[in-house]
Amino acid sequence: MKFINGLLIASWCWIIFLPSCKNKQANPSSTGNTNVGTQSAQPVRTKPPSNYSDTIIIDKIAAVFYHPDSLQSKAIETITDKSIYESVTHESFYQMRNSRIVLHKDWPAVKIIEIKNARYLLFKKLNSENVLIDLNTLNDPYGLYLFDRIKDPLLTDMTNIDTDLYRYFSK
């Protein structure tokens, strides 16, 4: 199980950090070389934006799973190596499935909410404060927020769902 978790983390790091490392050049001023050609810098690849601008209001104790919409998923697939995309999609599916199983079994009072066609999550706390999360600012296409209406929502690590659930909801 630890090997699979390590593999997942390595895959995510590969997707997020590798594109930003490609074609990097040394700073000409730091090397003393002033005759470096003028190549345009490669843009850092990030998760494509959502095709929706809807806001989902969460005003109950919940576990909020978010996914890319269908067009966003296609865009992610086009900018990601095929084997990496398939691996990340596969691992995310099974992490989310395991998280749902743990929630149903050990935390049945926590409502599971699935978000696919929305950009914003508006968490309404009991003290009348609101926390707005723009999913476009997150570079992960899949994820899970825990929310108890008292504390700010927690973006959790699904590989450590048991620990995160206990720490977040028990304190």
C-alpha positions as CSV (number, residue, x, y, z in Angstrom):
1,M,0.0,0.0,0.0
2,K,2.9,2.4,0.8
3,F,4.4,1.6,-2.6
4,I,1.1,2.6,-4.3
5,N,0.9,5.8,-2.3
6,G,4.5,6.6,-3.2
7,L,3.7,5.9,-6.9
8,L,0.7,8.2,-6.7
9,I,2.7,11.1,-5.2
10,A,5.4,10.6,-7.8
11,S,2.9,10.7,-10.6
12,W,1.3,13.9,-9.3
13,C,4.7,15.5,-8.9
14,W,5.6,14.4,-12.5
15,I,2.5,16.0,-13.9
16,I,2.8,19.3,-11.9
17,F,6.5,19.9,-11.9
18,L,8.0,18.3,-15.0
19,P,6.4,20.7,-17.5
20,S,7.8,23.6,-15.6
21,C,11.3,22.2,-15.7
22,K,11.5,21.5,-19.4
23,N,13.5,23.9,-21.6
24,K,14.8,26.0,-18.7
25,Q,17.8,28.1,-19.5
26,A,20.3,29.6,-17.2
27,N,20.0,33.2,-16.5
28,P,22.5,35.0,-18.9
29,S,23.5,37.5,-16.2
30,S,24.4,34.7,-13.8
31,T,26.6,32.9,-16.3
32,G,28.3,36.0,-17.7
33,N,27.1,35.0,-21.2
34,T,25.5,38.0,-22.9
35,N,25.2,36.4,-26.4
36,V,22.3,34.0,-25.6
37,G,19.7,33.7,-28.3
38,T,16.3,35.2,-27.8
39,Q,14.0,32.2,-27.4
40,S,10.6,32.7,-25.9
41,A,10.1,31.0,-22.6
42,Q,7.8,27.9,-22.5
43,P,4.7,28.6,-20.5
44,V,4.2,26.6,-17.3
45,R,1.4,24.1,-17.9
46,T,-1.3,24.3,-15.3
47,K,-4.8,22.8,-15.1
48,P,-7.0,24.3,-17.8
49,P,-9.8,26.5,-16.4
50,S,-13.3,25.2,-15.8
51,N,-15.9,25.7,-18.5
52,Y,-18.4,26.6,-15.9
53,S,-18.7,29.6,-13.6
54,D,-21.3,28.2,-11.2
55,T,-21.0,28.4,-7.4
56,I,-22.0,25.5,-5.2
57,I,-23.0,26.5,-1.7
58,I,-22.0,24.1,1.1
59,D,-23.9,24.8,4.3
60,K,-23.7,21.4,6.0
61,I,-21.1,19.0,7.4
62,A,-19.7,17.5,4.2
63,A,-17.0,15.8,2.3
64,V,-16.8,17.6,-1.1
65,F,-15.3,15.7,-4.0
66,Y,-14.4,17.8,-7.0
67,H,-13.6,16.6,-10.5
68,P,-12.9,18.3,-13.8
69,D,-15.8,18.8,-16.2
70,S,-15.8,16.9,-19.4
71,L,-14.2,19.6,-21.6
72,Q,-11.7,20.4,-18.9
73,S,-10.9,16.7,-18.7
74,K,-10.3,16.6,-22.4
75,A,-8.0,19.6,-22.2
76,I,-6.0,18.0,-19.4
77,E,-5.7,14.9,-21.5
78,T,-4.3,16.8,-24.5
79,I,-1.5,18.5,-22.4
80,T,-0.5,15.4,-20.5
81,D,1.4,12.4,-21.6
82,K,-1.1,9.5,-22.2
83,S,0.4,7.1,-19.7
84,I,0.6,9.7,-17.0
85,Y,-3.0,10.9,-17.6
86,E,-4.3,7.3,-17.5
87,S,-2.3,6.6,-14.3
88,V,-3.5,9.7,-12.5
89,T,-7.1,9.2,-13.6
90,H,-7.0,5.6,-12.4
91,E,-5.4,6.4,-9.1
92,S,-7.8,9.3,-8.4
93,F,-10.7,7.1,-9.1
94,Y,-9.6,4.5,-6.6
95,Q,-8.6,7.1,-4.0
96,M,-12.0,8.7,-4.2
97,R,-13.7,5.3,-4.1
98,N,-11.7,4.3,-1.0
99,S,-12.5,7.7,0.6
100,R,-16.2,7.2,0.0
101,I,-16.1,3.7,1.5
102,V,-14.4,5.1,4.6
103,L,-16.8,8.0,4.9
104,H,-19.9,5.7,4.6
105,K,-18.5,3.2,7.1
106,D,-16.9,5.4,9.7
107,W,-18.4,8.8,9.3
108,P,-22.0,8.3,8.1
109,A,-23.1,11.8,9.4
110,V,-20.8,13.5,6.9
111,K,-22.7,14.2,3.7
112,I,-20.9,13.4,0.4
113,I,-21.2,16.1,-2.2
114,E,-19.9,15.5,-5.8
115,I,-18.8,18.6,-7.8
116,K,-18.2,18.4,-11.5
117,N,-19.7,21.3,-13.3
118,A,-18.8,24.2,-11.1
119,R,-15.9,26.6,-10.6
120,Y,-16.5,28.0,-7.1
121,L,-17.2,26.3,-3.7
122,L,-18.8,28.6,-1.2
123,F,-18.5,27.2,2.3
124,K,-20.9,28.8,4.9
125,K,-19.7,28.6,8.5
126,L,-21.9,28.7,11.6
127,N,-20.4,32.1,12.6
128,S,-21.8,33.6,9.4
129,E,-18.3,33.7,7.8
130,N,-17.9,32.4,4.2
131,V,-15.0,30.7,2.6
132,L,-14.9,30.9,-1.2
133,I,-12.7,28.5,-3.1
134,D,-12.0,29.0,-6.8
135,L,-11.2,25.5,-8.2
136,N,-9.4,27.1,-11.1
137,T,-6.7,28.2,-8.7
138,L,-6.0,24.6,-7.7
139,N,-3.6,22.7,-9.9
140,D,-5.1,19.3,-9.0
141,P,-8.0,18.2,-11.2
142,Y,-9.3,15.9,-8.5
143,G,-9.6,16.5,-4.8
144,L,-11.6,16.3,-1.5
145,Y,-12.5,19.1,0.9
146,L,-13.7,18.3,4.4
147,F,-16.1,20.8,6.1
148,D,-17.5,20.9,9.6
149,R,-19.1,24.4,9.5
150,I,-16.9,25.5,12.4
151,K,-13.4,25.4,10.9
152,D,-12.3,26.5,7.5
153,P,-12.6,23.7,4.9
154,L,-9.6,21.3,4.6
155,L,-8.2,20.1,1.3
156,T,-7.4,16.6,2.4
157,D,-4.9,14.0,1.2
158,M,-7.1,11.1,0.1
159,T,-4.3,8.6,0.7
160,N,-4.5,9.6,4.4
161,I,-8.3,9.8,4.6
162,D,-8.6,8.0,7.9
163,T,-6.2,10.2,9.7
164,D,-7.5,13.5,8.1
165,L,-11.1,12.6,8.9
166,Y,-10.3,11.9,12.6
167,R,-8.1,15.0,13.0
168,Y,-10.5,17.4,11.3
169,F,-13.8,16.2,12.7
170,S,-12.7,15.1,16.2
171,K,-11.1,18.4,17.3
